[in-house]
Amino acid sequence: MEILRSLDAMREWRASLAPDQHVGFAPTMGNLHAGHIQLINAVKQQGNVVASIFVNPMQFGGNEDLDAYPRTLEADLAKLEAAGTAAVFTPTTTDIYPDGVSQHTAVDVPGLTDVLCGASRPGHFRGVTTVVSKLLGIVRPHVAAFGAKDLQQVLVIKKMVRDLSINTEIEVVPTVREPDGLAMSSRNGYLSRDERALAPLFSRTLEETAKRVAESGSDIGTVIAEGKVILSNSGFVVDYLEARHTYDLSEASSLNQETAIFGAAFLGTTRLIDNRIV
Ligand code: PAF
């Protein structure tokens, strides 16, 4: 496995591939778990797979966990090697933001970024789309994998790729869960023992809400309100719990087949997000 620690090294490696060699890509921020390995597996069958590890400062708000975000490079490299990754791109912040984050050209996707995590974390998706557009431009993959746990991120990236005519197919990889149902996330490591024991209730409530919405059809508002009460009474601080259509994130006041329950909630200082298709 090649470790490409600079933009030049990445570009040289990419240029060394024959034009007909297929390249798959899994962008990450490191602290890898089984969900990330699924991204690698999803695009590995199709040829050379490149992963990137870059904790992207532009997608963190001023009051968020950029400094505390776990950096576990050696362990991550071992996992990527075992998964059959051909190359890992670990750029420096200066490689990605040569004039600093605030002076960098940004990519904004309108509409889809105004709701859910976009409303709670202003500027977050601008950071995601800016870095992902750059990474796709540098790595030039045929296909790039993103996890369905971050469904809003997937929709935003798909729109960006279409709008900017980026020649990469976006593959959506199903959420990987712990045996108790909690969606795998690098942030689960922040949970205390007690919080970790409580956390699966978040995923279960989303699952139950999706089931009840499917059954009740029109009474979405009541079912959602009840889901929020269950979470609040159990110690979660609910950021949002909403039924939205998966094609444009519009509010699902009446049900159709492309509806999901989207949720975000704090357990202590840890923010969990998840979604369940209705
Ligand atoms: O999903 C993530 O880990 C990040 O948002 C991504 C896509 C690697 C961009 O920094």
Boltz pocket constraint, residues with backbone or C-beta under 6 A from the ligand:
constraints:
  - pocket:
      binder: B
      contacts: [[A, 27], [A, 28], [A, 29], [A, 54], [A, 56], [A, 59], [A, 127], [A, 128], [A, 131], [A, 132], [A, 150], [A, 153]]
      max_distance: 6.0
